[in-house]
Amino acid sequence: MALEMFRKEETLAMRKKLIGQSCRLFYSDDPVKIVRARGQYLYDENGKRYLDCISNVQHVGHCHPSITQAATTQMELLNANSRFLHDNIVQYADRLAATLPDKLRVFYFVNSGSEANDLALRLAHQYTQHEDVIVLDHAYHGHLTSLIDISPYKFQKLTGQKEWVHVAPIPDIYRGIFREDHPNPAQAYADTVKDVIDKVHQKGRKVSAFFSESLPSVGGQILLPKGYSTKVAEYVRSAGGVFVADEVQTGFGRVGSHFWAFQLQGDDFSPDIVTMGKPMGNGHPLSCVATTAEIAGAFTANGVEYFNTFGGNPVSCAIGLAVLDVIEKEDLRGNSSRVGGHLLDRLRQLQTKHPIIGDVRGVGLFVGLEMVTDKEQRTPATDAAAQVVRRLKEEYICVSTDGPWENIVKFKPPMCFSMEDADLVADRIHHILTDMERSHQKLDSEDLRLTGVILEEDKGRNAEVFNTTNLTDPYHN
Ligand SMILES: Cc1ncc(COP(=O)(O)O)c(C=O)c1O
């Protein structure tokens, strides 16, 4: 079978003509055409291999043979409407239940993270009979109209904030309102949610749900301070609302130590609704909402059937089961802890060498490297982060940026990412940042020379800086 029908330029021209231009490409100046993939590697039309640090969806690895086999076997046998009785859906729900707190025992299968969050909104509304929703600043929860409404990342650029939506500060201890030097940032940030609840009540309104990613990703690879969610859940529940944990990016063992990122908050915390998606089907559209019997009961009580044409079909559930098997058999959570820990160590070492690295944070294979032009002020280094992404692409490594200022280089690779991959990424970032610092110094000293104020003691250093044309590059020899 031919892997390529069109030359890259033709594909690009047809895409520009036929596909909505708001569907953006990675590296829009010079997009990459990928024709096959395996594990953590992507291959372009010329067979060139890229290391993939972006694809958290292909969770257990691109084109994993066990997943392909499970899909093919089930597809050859049956893929029927989920209104017929079938073992896969119940077996899969049972396996998911074993990973979750006891109270989360009822499942609804859907086809995307957006569908899952939209259903969570409906469940919360039906159960609480309240309307208002509290979200974290810069959050993204999906592309449906209902979710754009609760995604500050989107609505701030579009229709603005609806009266039923309320935004709490993001608990970012590097850049937020309470930082790493605060004695109890978890409590302080949770109290900001309490303030929001009080304001909702002052307006005569009532809280239906608090929505939060367990580790805000679009918000900038943020780790919620431990204890935050427990406290917020307490405030939200006493206002009659429910806590929705969006695990669409972070679930299925990405954090290594736990299956779900909300479990990092401690055993005393359990959400009322968990939404899941991306990694669940390893690229097959499979998503889910897990909730309590009480919330599901209230949803049933409205007397209206919930029907989802594709959700929970036998093929999707066979794939979901195979993903769970591979996570276990290949100890991908253990791998995530080991390799993620190593990547964090290597990036933290780089932080001591490169002042442009303001912060390195993460857990398992959910890692962010925050770039700043000024360590004291923590001024976002947006252009430099874009430059790192571009330069890494030239080295055949795919990463992306996130955060309100797009200055956080993020890593969320397939979970089979190896120690060697982590070393390669860290080595190349070191090389790129060293190179960027040298050209920066060179530019600075040229400016000084032009204004005639170059300092005598800098002359030796600059001579060394200018003499770097033969920098050795271990990967390009
Ligand atoms: C945290 C989070 N929730 C929900 C969604 C929406 O998922 P989907 O694109 O599958 O609809 C996304 C997608 O990026 C996401 O990152």
The ligand as an SDF file (V2000), in Angstrom:
LIG
                    3D

 16 16  0  0  0  0  0  0  0  0999 V2000
   -8.1630   19.2340   29.1620 C   0  0  0  0  0  0  0  0  0  0  0  0
   -8.9670   18.9970   27.9290 C   0  0  0  0  0  0  0  0  0  0  0  0
  -10.2790   18.7500   28.0480 N   0  0  0  0  0  0  0  0  0  0  0  0
  -11.0390   18.5220   26.9720 C   0  0  0  0  0  0  0  0  0  0  0  0
  -10.5150   18.5480   25.7010 C   0  0  0  0  0  0  0  0  0  0  0  0
  -11.3850   18.3000   24.5130 C   0  0  0  0  0  0  0  0  0  0  0  0
  -11.1240   17.0460   23.9870 O   0  0  0  0  0  0  0  0  0  0  0  0
  -11.4560   16.7000   22.4610 P   0  0  0  0  0  0  0  0  0  0  0  0
  -10.5260   17.4870   21.6070 O   0  0  0  0  0  0  0  0  0  0  0  0
  -11.2460   15.2080   22.3910 O   0  0  0  0  0  0  0  0  0  0  0  0
  -12.8800   17.0570   22.2170 O   0  0  0  0  0  0  0  0  0  0  0  0
   -9.1520   18.7970   25.5380 C   0  0  0  0  0  0  0  0  0  0  0  0
   -8.5380   18.8230   24.1950 C   0  0  0  0  0  0  0  0  0  0  0  0
   -7.4770   19.3160   23.9450 O   0  0  0  0  0  0  0  0  0  0  0  0
   -8.3560   19.0330   26.6800 C   0  0  0  0  0  0  0  0  0  0  0  0
   -7.0600   19.2840   26.5910 O   0  0  0  0  0  0  0  0  0  0  0  0
  1  2  1  0
  2  3  1  0
  2 15  2  0
  3  4  2  0
  4  5  1  0
  5  6  1  0
  5 12  2  0
  6  7  1  0
  7  8  1  0
  8  9  2  0
  8 10  1  0
  8 11  1  0
 12 13  1  0
 12 15  1  0
 13 14  2  0
 15 16  1  0
M  END
$$$$
